[in-house]
Amino acid sequence: MLQVLVDADNVAPTRLLPLLALLPADGREVRLVVSGRDAALARVRWPAHAEVVPATGWQRADVVLAAAYRPGSDPLVVVSGDGDFALLAARHHGPVLVVSEAASARLRDTATVIDPVQDGVAPLRRWLDAVRGDVGDNGDTGGAGAGPSR
C-alpha cells in the first residue's frame, strides 16, 4: 500500500494538487495522512479517504506525521521539504519520494525529490507507475531523479 504523509504547513497546494490527482480517487491501495494548521488544511479539498489531523504549534504536524508513519517496504511519499523527515526516509525499507520545492539536503541524499511546479507532472507519474509495477514497455522511469529510490 502506498503511504503518503503530507505536511500541509510546509508545501503549497500548487505542488500538492498534481500528486493528489494521480492517486487512486477511491483511496484503495493508498493511505493518505495530512496534518497542519487549520488555515493550511483549508487550502485544499482533501479526498474523503484522507486522514486529516489538525495540528497547531511548532513542529506539531511533524510529530503527527511521524506517529502516523508505518514502517515497511511499501512505497512512501513525503510531501514536505523539512529535514526532520530525513531519518524517517533514510530508514524506510522501500522506495521514498519527496514532493517539495526546497527539500533539505538530508532529504535529497535519501530520497527521490520532485517539484511538480518545476519538473512537471510526468516525473511524478513515472515514479508512481514504477512503484506500482506499471512501468511502460520501454522501462523508462524518467531518468535521473525520477525513478524510485532504493
ZINOR-V592274 format. One record per backbone hydrogen bond with DSSP energy under -1.0 kcal/mol. NH is the residue of the N-H (numbers start at 0). CO is the residue of the C=O. Records with the same first field share a line. If there is no record, write none. Layout:
# ZINOR-V592274
NH=CO  CO
This chain:
# ZINOR-V592274
1=28
2=74
3=30
4=76
5=32
6=78
7=5  34
9=6
10=6
14=11
15=11
16=12
19=15
20=16
21=18
26=23
29=26
30=1
32=3
33=50
34=5
35=52
40=36
41=37
43=40
49=46
50=31
52=33
54=35
59=56
62=58
63=59
64=60
65=61
66=62
67=63
68=64
75=94
76=2
77=96
78=4
79=77
84=81
85=82
88=84
89=85
90=86
92=71
96=75
97=111
98=77
99=113
103=80
107=103
108=104
109=106
110=106
111=95
113=97
118=114
119=115
124=120
125=121
126=122
127=123
128=124
129=125
130=126
131=127
133=128
138=135
145=142
